[in-house]
Amino acid sequence: MQLTDSQAKDKLINRLHRIEGQVRGVQSMISDERNCRDILQQLSAIRSAVQGVSLLLLEDYMADCFVNLEEKNPQERDDLLKDLIQMLGKTP
């Protein structure tokens, strides 16, 4: 699957830029020896932001992969489902 919708792609890239800025902010907080609670709060916000990006991408992936599911043979459907389950089952 490739992102072909330019609006969706731009939305994802903008979110990733924001996350990148948040990560740089946390690096600065650590360098400045800021309060651990504040750092953890920012890390929690980053985790939520990454989860949001993941869900948007998953939505596009599923829409792309499952649109013509009935045209796939049973083995292709099983492989697609197993791949999706394996991908979603990965833990950090």
N, C-alpha and C positions, 0 to 999 in steps of 0.2 A: 504494500500500500504506500502510496505517496500522497502528500498533501497537494491537492491541485486547486483548492479553493483559496484564492489569494487573501480574502478577508479572514478566513480561519487561520491561515498561516501567519498573517500579520498579528492577529490577536495572540497567538501562542508566542510569537517572538517578543512582543511587547511584555507579556507576562514574564517571560524568561529574563528579559532585561531588568525588570523590577526585582526579580529574585536575585539576580547577579548583584544588584545594588545592595540588597539586604545582606547578602553574604559578605560583601566588602565592609558594610557597616559593622557586622559582627567581628570581623577581623580587627577593625579599629577599636571596637569596644574591648577586645581581649588585650590588644597592645596597650590601651589606656588603663588597663586593670580596673575596668568597670565592675559594678556589682554583678555577681553570678546570677542572681535572680533576673536582672534585666537582660543578660545575655541569653539565658534559657528561654525567656519570653520571646526574644527575637528568633531564636532557633525554632521555637514552636510555630511562630508565624511563617517562617520559611518552609517548614514541613507542610503546613496547610496549603501554602501557595503552590508547592510542588505537586501536592495531591490534586489540586484544582487543575493544573496543567495536564496531569496524567489523565484525569477524567475527561477533559475535553478531547484529548488525543484518542483515548479509548472509544469515545462516542463516534469520532470520525472513522476509526479503524473498524468498529463493528458495523457501522452503516455501509462501509465499502465492502467488507467481507461477506456480510449476510444479505445484501441486496438480492443477489442472484443465487441464493443458497439452493433453491429447488432445482436449478440447472446443473448442480454439481452431482457427481456420483456419490454413492454412500461412503466410499473410502475417503474422498476429498472432504466430505462433511465431517467425518469422524476426525480426520487429521486437523482440520480447522478448529474444531471444538477442543481437541486435546491441546493444541498449541495455545489457544486462548486460556484454558484452565491452567496450564503450566506457567504461562506468563503472569497471570493474576495471582498464582499461588506463591510466587517468589517473595521471600521476605528480605527486608533490608539487613 
